[in-house]
Amino acid sequence: MTGLVDTRGRPLSSAPPKAHGSLGVDHRTEHYGRSVFPYEAANIATQEMGDWLPWIRSPDAEINQFRDRMVARSRDLVRNDGWAAGGIIRILDNTIGGAVRLSASPDYRALAARTGIKAFDAGWANEFRKTVEALWRAFSDDVGHYNDLSRRLTVSQQMRLALRHKLVDGDSLVVNYWKPGRVGRGGARYATCYCVVDPDRLSNPYQMVDSRHLRGGVELDDDQAPVAYHIRKAHQNDWYNALESMEWERVEREDEDGWLRVIHDFETDRAGQNRGVGIFTPVLARFKMLARYYGVELQAATIAATFGTYVTSPFDPALVAEALDADAELSAYQDLRKEWHDERPAMLNGARIPTLAPGEDIKSVSSTHPHGNFIGFAQEMMGTFSAASGVSREQITQDWSKTNYSSARGALLEAWKTLTRRFGEFKVGTANPMYATWLHEAMDRGELPLPSGAPDFLSERSSYSRCDWLGVARGWVDPVKEKQGAILGMDAGLSTLKRECAEQGLDYEEVIQQRAAEVDLFKEHKLPLPQWFSGSAEDASDPMKEPQPQ
């Protein structure tokens, strides 16, 4: 190797590179001018990457072991931080809102194809939809709240609570109960009722560690499909239910007859995951740091305001002593100052004006809080929170002073995509199963129109219970422009009245029926027809006749 040099003219050593650990390779950042790591993400020799050595774990191992700690911190954050609370409220208000409405849509084509019954057509689907929606309204909005095991909430309120648990805790857990004793007594019509359960109660019995068939309270079969759930009878920290808090009830996912018992919904981030995490989990540390920063700034500003002004004497004690007579004491000077202030309490509108003794001066403490970069830093941090929650920074802070129409609409459209996705997943994971559980009983009771030879509910559960939910209206940033755009889209065949109404939380059939009722009322009172109705009375009686322009 003597006389050999590298590309930079340096002599090459004949000694092999020094081994590092058990890998037998040189882990220095550079080896003969280039990194020994093909990807910088694998580098462990730099200051940035050297101490960044996370473990590879399964999703359940990452979540379940530390789940209680993460959830407790998330809840504390939402309870005590206005930004976090605002983010949760914005998501709930833009998905569930005050109420959600069922829009049943049975898959009549699939039913007709599988059964060969021609009566499963659009006419039957429309009749089925109207009937089932009316029955569902009576059940879900029951004034006696028999839809709730504890008789406190409507179904919409239960869904809002379940979604809140999913956002904060990571899991939505609903247990369905069968209460035939309530039927016919006190006004209950159905035995089906729901109970939203705190996800904390879903856990392994006696706090056992996870095993192959038990993960975070979820019992799995050999295919890793949930078959049962282990739920505490009381919360683990309820001292008044100490005995029940140490008892677990094994609730099967479905009864022997196929009736759904447990609805467990969470956002799946990895394959094989059985419990969820809250939306603020990735930014909990930053939230805590920002809260501490806010506290420090407020404390500093308060101290500066409290001790902002003080009076100074022109002499120190030694100089004062020299200026006094030999027999006088230092207190004589202090008495002079006190007498001066007591005799001259100048006041203006109830506020005292400082009057100083001879030689005294007023000094002020200039407050440098909050720091000049405080607002920019807080806004930058707020951007990470809005990214984690999926809503815009303006929606969380409710500060729209720095936005115009284009930026506001762009932010809302992007947020609407995430909100629609969250609501869509919640509908599939929680709302649809709740509806299907009730529909099972309604069909068994023979309350819905079915053609002769129709299959039972369980054999065609997905087709019968196919539905959508009308939630919160998207609203408009500029009503004139956006309504004009909606009209152009419908005229060009790019949209439909059903879609436009659904985006505003409306049922298009109710809109049409209401407009027809309003036209009839205008005619009844002999009032001029509204501008949006361009035909005459004869045109209204003949829908095939083209309306005459005004």
ABEGO torsion letter per residue (X at the ends): XBGBBBAAGBBBBABBBBBBEAAGBBABABBGGBBABABAAABAABAAAAABBBBBBBAAAAAAAAAAAAAAAAAAAAAABAAAAAAAAAAAAAAAEABBBBBBBBBAAAAAAAAGBAABBAAAAAAAAAAAAAAAAAAAABAAGAABAAGABBAAAAAAAAAAAAAAAGBBBBBBBBBAAABGBGGBABABBBBBBBAAABBBBGGBBBBAABBGGBBBBAAGBBABBBBBABBAABAAAAAAAABBBBBBABBAAGBBABBBBBBBABBGBABBBBAAAAAAAAAAAAAAAAAAAAAAAAAAAAAABBBBBABBAAAAAAABBAABBAAAAAAAAAAAAAABBBBBGGBBBBBBBBGBBBBBBBBAOBBAAAAAAAAAAAAAAAAAAGBBAAAAAGBAAABBAAAAAAAAAAAAAAAAAAAAAAAAAAAAAAAAAAAAAAAAAGABBBBBGBBBAAAAAAAAABBBBBBBBAEBABAAAAAAAAAAAAAAGABBAAAAAAAAGBBAAAAAAAAAAAAAAAAAAGBBBBAABABBAAAAABAABBBBBX
